[in-house]
């Protein structure tokens, strides 16, 4: 049992180190990371992040439950870094249907976007506001797709801590 506890402690230390690196990269990055302006699904949780040589490359926020069969929205903001080819995850069940050209509100400005609607309520939105790219995907109602910069990284990291703690019982 002591081995399991030591492994859990090492895993937590590695995660906390990763969160600290993410916080430094987030604070130093001049470009925004986007979240839903008026989320109708909660909580908003850090899903994943990528840093390269201390530079923030991508952040995915999950609005709602992590269970992909439940209504949820994943919002990924990413930037192209020299020598890096980041491609965010796209839902597997989206058809090769013709995309709809729409306008969305990103930080108070309407910008062009592409929306693809899939079976069983899945959908994918792509926009390129400025120097970053924005990909939102979800299952369930699309709702108000307006975005604003994330200002409180600690809140989404804490939500991830709570989620991960719920998966592993304390031993």
C-alpha positions as CSV (number, residue, x, y, z in Angstrom):
1,X,0.0,0.0,0.0
2,X,2.9,2.3,0.7
3,X,4.1,1.9,-3.0
4,X,0.7,3.1,-4.2
5,X,0.8,6.1,-1.9
6,X,4.3,7.0,-3.1
7,X,3.3,6.6,-6.7
8,X,0.3,8.8,-6.2
9,X,2.5,11.4,-4.5
10,X,4.9,11.4,-7.4
11,X,2.1,11.7,-9.9
12,X,0.6,14.7,-8.0
13,X,4.0,16.4,-7.8
14,X,4.4,16.0,-11.6
15,X,1.0,17.4,-12.2
16,X,1.6,20.4,-9.9
17,X,4.9,21.0,-11.7
18,X,3.0,20.9,-15.0
19,X,0.4,23.4,-13.6
20,X,3.2,25.7,-12.5
21,X,4.8,25.6,-16.0
22,X,1.4,26.3,-17.6
23,X,0.8,29.2,-15.2
24,X,4.2,30.8,-16.2
25,X,3.6,30.3,-19.9
26,X,0.0,31.6,-19.6
27,X,1.2,34.8,-17.7
28,X,3.9,35.4,-20.3
29,X,1.8,34.8,-23.4
30,X,0.6,38.0,-25.1
31,X,-2.2,36.1,-27.0
32,X,-5.5,35.2,-25.4
33,X,-6.9,31.8,-24.4
34,X,-10.6,31.7,-25.1
35,X,-13.5,30.4,-23.1
36,X,-17.3,30.6,-23.6
37,X,-18.5,34.1,-22.6
38,X,-21.8,32.8,-21.2
39,X,-21.4,29.1,-20.5
40,X,-24.6,27.1,-20.1
41,X,-22.7,24.0,-19.0
42,X,-20.6,23.8,-15.9
43,X,-18.0,23.4,-14.6
44,X,-15.3,24.9,-16.8
45,X,-12.3,22.7,-16.4
46,X,-8.8,22.6,-17.9
47,X,-8.9,19.6,-20.2
48,X,-5.3,19.7,-21.5
49,X,-2.5,22.1,-22.3
50,X,0.7,22.1,-24.3
51,X,3.8,24.2,-23.8
52,X,6.9,24.1,-25.9
53,X,10.1,25.4,-24.6
54,X,8.2,27.5,-22.0
55,X,5.8,29.0,-24.7
56,X,2.1,28.2,-24.5
57,X,1.0,26.4,-27.6
58,X,-2.5,25.1,-26.8
59,X,-5.1,25.0,-24.1
60,X,-8.4,23.1,-24.1
61,X,-11.2,24.0,-21.7
62,X,-14.1,21.6,-21.1
63,X,-17.4,23.2,-20.3
64,X,-19.7,20.5,-18.7
65,X,-19.0,16.9,-18.0
66,X,-16.0,15.0,-19.4
67,X,-18.2,12.1,-20.5
68,X,-18.4,12.5,-24.3
69,X,-21.9,11.1,-24.5
70,X,-23.2,13.9,-22.3
71,X,-23.8,17.5,-23.5
72,X,-20.4,19.3,-23.3
73,X,-18.3,21.8,-25.1
74,X,-14.5,21.7,-25.6
75,X,-12.9,25.0,-26.5
76,X,-9.3,24.8,-27.8
77,X,-7.2,27.8,-28.4
78,X,-3.8,27.2,-30.1
79,X,-1.1,29.1,-31.8
80,X,1.4,27.9,-34.4
81,X,4.9,27.8,-33.0
82,X,8.0,27.5,-35.3
83,X,8.7,23.8,-36.0
84,X,5.5,22.6,-34.2
85,X,2.5,21.1,-35.9
86,X,-0.3,21.1,-33.3
87,X,-3.7,19.6,-34.5
88,X,-6.5,19.6,-31.9
89,X,-8.8,16.6,-31.5
90,X,-11.9,16.6,-33.7
91,X,-15.0,14.5,-32.9
92,X,-14.9,11.2,-34.8
93,X,-18.6,11.2,-35.7
94,X,-18.7,14.4,-37.8
95,X,-19.8,13.8,-41.4
96,X,-18.2,15.2,-44.5
97,X,-21.1,17.6,-44.7
98,X,-20.7,21.0,-46.2
99,X,-19.7,23.5,-43.4
100,X,-21.9,26.6,-42.7
101,X,-20.2,30.0,-42.8
102,X,-21.3,32.0,-39.8
103,X,-20.2,35.0,-37.7
104,X,-19.3,34.6,-34.0
105,X,-18.5,37.1,-31.3
106,X,-14.9,36.8,-30.1
107,X,-14.1,39.4,-27.4
108,X,-16.6,41.9,-28.7
109,X,-15.8,41.6,-32.4
110,X,-17.8,39.5,-34.9
111,X,-15.4,37.3,-36.9
112,X,-16.1,34.6,-39.6
113,X,-16.2,31.0,-38.5
114,X,-17.1,27.6,-40.0
115,X,-19.7,25.4,-38.3
116,X,-20.2,21.7,-39.1
117,X,-23.2,19.8,-37.6
118,X,-23.0,16.1,-37.1
119,X,-25.3,13.3,-36.2
120,X,-26.7,12.9,-32.7
121,X,-26.1,16.5,-31.8
122,X,-22.3,16.7,-32.4
123,X,-20.9,19.9,-33.9
124,X,-17.6,21.6,-34.6
125,X,-16.8,25.3,-34.9
126,X,-13.5,26.7,-36.3
127,X,-12.4,30.4,-36.3
128,X,-9.1,32.2,-36.6
129,X,-9.2,35.4,-34.4
130,X,-5.9,37.1,-34.8
131,X,-2.7,35.2,-34.2
132,X,-4.5,32.2,-32.6
133,X,-6.9,29.6,-33.8
134,X,-10.1,28.6,-32.0
135,X,-11.8,25.3,-32.2
136,X,-15.0,24.5,-30.3
137,X,-16.7,21.2,-30.5
138,X,-19.5,19.7,-28.5
139,X,-22.4,17.4,-28.2
140,X,-25.9,18.8,-27.4
141,X,-27.3,22.2,-28.0
142,X,-24.9,24.7,-29.6
143,X,-26.2,27.7,-27.6
144,X,-24.6,31.1,-27.7
145,X,-21.1,30.7,-29.2
146,X,-19.5,33.8,-28.1
147,X,-16.0,33.8,-26.6
148,X,-13.9,35.9,-24.2
149,X,-10.4,35.7,-23.0
150,X,-9.7,33.4,-20.0
151,X,-8.5,35.6,-17.1
152,X,-8.5,33.1,-14.2
153,X,-6.3,30.1,-15.1
154,X,-6.3,29.0,-11.4
155,X,-10.1,28.4,-11.4
156,X,-9.9,26.0,-14.3
157,X,-6.9,24.2,-12.9
158,X,-8.6,23.9,-9.5
159,X,-11.7,22.4,-11.3
160,X,-9.3,19.9,-12.9
161,X,-7.8,19.0,-9.5
162,X,-11.3,18.4,-8.2
163,X,-12.2,16.2,-11.2
164,X,-9.1,14.1,-11.0
165,X,-9.5,13.7,-7.2
166,X,-13.0,12.3,-7.8
167,X,-11.5,9.6,-10.0
168,X,-9.1,8.2,-7.4
169,X,-10.2,7.3,-3.9
170,X,-7.8,8.3,-1.2
171,X,-5.9,5.3,0.1
